């Protein structure tokens, strides 16, 4: 094995990032399920009410922003770790 490759494989930060990526992959998978449940809830709510539930709308906007942060981290477009290592995204 090439010495340069060995050096790269021994970098602790790369393995730590891999651990965080695994954690956020699992969180993202759960998040997709939660977003689907919210979509079903909002549809059922909309059948019986005039407007979608405002509080759930705000929360779902925050979840969408959080999912975007996770995707950016997983795809190396951001080095900032999402919540709980950073602030929860505000609703825009």
QUIWONOR-V69435 format. One record per pair of residues at least 12 apart in sequence whose C-alpha atoms are under 6 Angstrom apart, sorted by sequence separation. I is the first residue (numbers start at 1). J is the second residue. D is the distance in whole Angstrom. If there is no record, write none. Layout:
i;j;d
I;J;D
I;J;D
This chain:
i;j;d
69;82;6
62;89;6
62;90;6
62;91;5
61;91;6
21;74;6
